Amino acid sequence: MATRLNTSLHNALCLLKPFNTLLITKPFSSRNSFRFSKKLPSSPRRALYCTSSHENGETFVLTTPLYYVNAPPHMGSAYTTIAADSIARFQRLLGKKVIFITGTDEHGEKIATSAAANGRNPAEHCDLISQSYRVLWKELDIAYDKFIRTTDPKHEAIVKEFYARVFANGDIYRADYEGLYCVNCEEYKDEKELLENNCCPVHQMPCVARKEDNYFFALSKYQKQLEEVLSQNPQFVQPSYRLNEVQSWIKSGVRDFSISRALVDWGIPVPDDDKQTIYVWFDALLGYISALTEDNEQQNLDTAVSLGWPASLHLIGKDILRFHAVYWPAMLMSAGLSLPKMVFGHGFLTKDGMKMGKSLGNTLEPFELVQKFGPDAVRYFFLREVEFGNDGDYSEDRFIKIVNAHLANTIGNLLNRTLGLLKKNCESTLVVDSTIAAEGIPLKDTVEKLVEKARTNYESLSLSTACEAVLEIGNAGNSYMDQRAPWMLFKQGGVSAEAAAKDLVIILEVMRIIAVALSPISPCLSLRIYSQLGYSVDQFNSITWSDTKWGGLKGGQVMAQASPVFARIELDAEKGVEEKKVKDSKKKSKAKVKVEQPQTVTEA
Ligand SMILES: Nc1ncnc2c1ncn2[C@@H]1O[C@H](COP(=O)(O)OP(=O)(O)OP(=O)(O)O)[C@@H](O)[C@H]1O
C-alpha cells in the first residue's frame, strides 16, 4: 500500500510539476519518524460534502480571514469584517444562533521579517498588531463572538492534531522543491502566472528562486473529489463567477503543495521534525476550527468540531480563494471533516486600480476614517457603494456625497422633520396605532415589498442591494411627506389636522421599519432612530427581523426630543472636512455595540 501510494504520488507530481520547478520525492529521512505505511484504512468519517450532526439549521457560523499581522489593519481588512458583521447581525435578527469568528494569522516569514524591521521580537510584534485589529473592530462596532490568534496554544494543539490525522491518512510526504517563491504570498508560483521579471501579480515584486526540502500535502489525490464537490454543490463557491474560476483551476490539474518550511523558524514545528515549521496556510486555516473551542475546555479537534463545525460561510477576499476553495476542502476531506457550506470571495477595494494591501503599502487608514466620519458612515458607504463581489475604488468626495444624501437627508432629515411637526402639533404623542393610521394607504404595501427586497438581498449577500432597498423605503416616506404636506393640513385644522396627525404616525412607522432593516449595516444609527421613537436600549436590543412588519408604533406612545440622528458632513474649502459637525454627530453616536455580547447596545 505504501509503495503504491508513493509511486502514484510521484507520477502525479512528475506530470503536474510546473516547468520551472524541480520536484523530487524522496523517502523519509531518519530525521523524522513518519512512515507512509502508517496510513490508516479509509475511515467512514470521510464525507464529500456533509453537514455535521450537531447542525440543527439554527446555528450560523461565519468567518473572516484571519488577518496577517505583518502590518496593522487597513480599510481592506476592515471591509471584509464590516461585511461579515452585517451578515452576522442579519442572521441574529432572523433568530439564529450566530458564531462570528475573526482573528489574526501570526506565523511565518513575513511576520518575523516585519517584527525585526520594527526592532521587536515576533511575539511582541504579534501582540501589538493583533491588538490593533481588536481596537479597530471596537471602533467599527464589530460584534464578533470569537477572536482567534494562531499563536494561541489551543490553536497550535489543534493544528498538530490535524497534521497528524492527515499524515495518518497517507497524504503527507517529503520531497525537494525548487521554484520561484513570492515572500509576500508565502508560496511558490508558476512561471506562467508571473509578470515581467518574475513579478508576483498581486504584490508587484520579483519572486526569488528557492530550493527546499519540504513536506507536501497530496492535493492531487483529491482532484476528482474536488470536481465532484463543485459540480454537486455549485453554491459552495460564490459569487457564481468565482465558481467558474475555481472550476477552471481544478480542471487544469491540482498540484501537491508544500506544507512546511525549512527556512522559517517563526511557526508551529512539524510534529516529529523540529527543523521544519508548518506552512502558514496549513496552520491559519485551522483557526476557523480552533476558534470554536472554549478556553476552559479540553482542546482537541473533535471537541472543537462539536462546537460548531462546519462553518456556514467563509467570507474572504478573492486573493485567497484558491486556499479556501481548493486547498482547504481537500485538507478537510483528508482529515475526515465536513466542508464549510459556502466560500464567498468578494472583490478588492482598490487605489488607482490596484488592490489596496499591506505589502504594497497603498492603504486607506480606517482609524482616520472612523475618527472623521464615525462608524455608521464608514460601514454604510462601503457596503452600499461597492457591489459585494466586485472591486470598488474609494473617493472622499463620493463618500461625503453618499452619506450626506442617504443617511443625513433621506433618513435623518425625514425623522427630524416629522418629530418636529409631532412636537408642535401633537405634544410628541402618537394619536393612533400605526396599523389603524395606514388603513387603505398604499405606502404600507410599498414598504412591505421593499422590506422583503431587503431581506432576500441580505440573505443572498447582496448587501449593496439590501441597503438600496432600505433607502427606497426612506424615499417612499419622503414622497409621502411631500405629497401629504401635513404642515399645511395642520394649519387647516379640523379633519385635515386629524389626517395630518395620522400621516405623522405613518411616517414614523416607516422610520421604525428603516431602523430595524438598516440595523445590520449601521447599528448605532438604528439605535439612535429607535431611541427617538421612544424605545429603550433594551427594546432595541431585542428586535428581530419580524419587527420590520408594519404595526409596531402604538397610539399614545410618546416620542423623544428631536435631534439629528446623523449630522451632515460639511466641506470647508480651507480645512477640508469641517470637524465640528462630525464631532457633534460622534458625540451623539456614543452608543456602542458591545463586542463581548453580540447584538447588545449600551448608551455611553
Ligand atoms: N484591498 C482589499 N480589498 C478588500 N479586501 C481586502 C483588501 N486587502 C485585504 N483584504 C481582506 O484581507 C484579506 C487578506 O488579509 P491580509 O492580512 O493578507 O491583508 P493584505 O493587506 O491583503 O496583505 P498583503 O498585502 O500583505 O497581502 C483579504 O482576503 C480580504 O479579506
The ligand as an SDF file (V2000), in Angstrom:
LIG
                    3D

 31 33  0  0  0  0  0  0  0  0999 V2000
   -7.8600   45.7890   -0.8930 N   0  0  0  0  0  0  0  0  0  0  0  0
   -8.6640   44.9480   -0.2900 C   0  0  0  0  0  0  0  0  0  0  0  0
   -9.9630   44.9160   -0.6030 N   0  0  0  0  0  0  0  0  0  0  0  0
  -10.8050   44.0740    0.0210 C   0  0  0  0  0  0  0  0  0  0  0  0
  -10.4190   43.2190    0.9700 N   0  0  0  0  0  0  0  0  0  0  0  0
   -9.1260   43.2000    1.3120 C   0  0  0  0  0  0  0  0  0  0  0  0
   -8.1870   44.0680    0.7120 C   0  0  0  0  0  0  0  0  0  0  0  0
   -6.9860   43.8420    1.2610 N   0  0  0  0  0  0  0  0  0  0  0  0
   -7.1590   42.8750    2.1780 C   0  0  0  0  0  0  0  0  0  0  0  0
   -8.4460   42.4890    2.2170 N   0  0  0  0  0  0  0  0  0  0  0  0
   -9.0310   41.4810    3.0830 C   0  0  0  0  0  0  0  0  0  0  0  0
   -7.9620   40.9220    3.8310 O   0  0  0  0  0  0  0  0  0  0  0  0
   -7.6850   39.5920    3.3660 C   0  0  0  0  0  0  0  0  0  0  0  0
   -6.1960   39.4000    3.2610 C   0  0  0  0  0  0  0  0  0  0  0  0
   -5.6680   39.6470    4.5080 O   0  0  0  0  0  0  0  0  0  0  0  0
   -4.1550   40.0440    4.6790 P   0  0  0  0  0  0  0  0  0  0  0  0
   -3.9520   40.1910    6.1330 O   0  0  0  0  0  0  0  0  0  0  0  0
   -3.2920   39.0790    3.9470 O   0  0  0  0  0  0  0  0  0  0  0  0
   -4.1180   41.5120    4.0350 O   0  0  0  0  0  0  0  0  0  0  0  0
   -3.3760   42.1710    2.8140 P   0  0  0  0  0  0  0  0  0  0  0  0
   -3.3780   43.6170    3.0430 O   0  0  0  0  0  0  0  0  0  0  0  0
   -4.0030   41.6580    1.5600 O   0  0  0  0  0  0  0  0  0  0  0  0
   -1.8910   41.6800    2.9500 O   0  0  0  0  0  0  0  0  0  0  0  0
   -0.7570   41.6890    1.8860 P   0  0  0  0  0  0  0  0  0  0  0  0
   -0.8040   42.9860    1.1300 O   0  0  0  0  0  0  0  0  0  0  0  0
    0.4550   41.5540    2.7460 O   0  0  0  0  0  0  0  0  0  0  0  0
   -1.0010   40.5010    1.0030 O   0  0  0  0  0  0  0  0  0  0  0  0
   -8.3590   39.5080    2.0060 C   0  0  0  0  0  0  0  0  0  0  0  0
   -8.6920   38.1890    1.6440 O   0  0  0  0  0  0  0  0  0  0  0  0
   -9.5830   40.3360    2.2550 C   0  0  0  0  0  0  0  0  0  0  0  0
  -10.5000   39.6250    3.0450 O   0  0  0  0  0  0  0  0  0  0  0  0
  1  2  1  0
  2  3  1  0
  2  7  2  0
  3  4  2  0
  4  5  1  0
  5  6  2  0
  6  7  1  0
  6 10  1  0
  7  8  1  0
  8  9  2  0
  9 10  1  0
 10 11  1  0
 11 12  1  0
 11 30  1  0
 12 13  1  0
 13 14  1  0
 13 28  1  0
 14 15  1  0
 15 16  1  0
 16 17  2  0
 16 18  1  0
 16 19  1  0
 19 20  1  0
 20 21  2  0
 20 22  1  0
 20 23  1  0
 23 24  1  0
 24 25  2  0
 24 26  1  0
 24 27  1  0
 28 29  1  0
 28 30  1  0
 30 31  1  0
M  END
$$$$
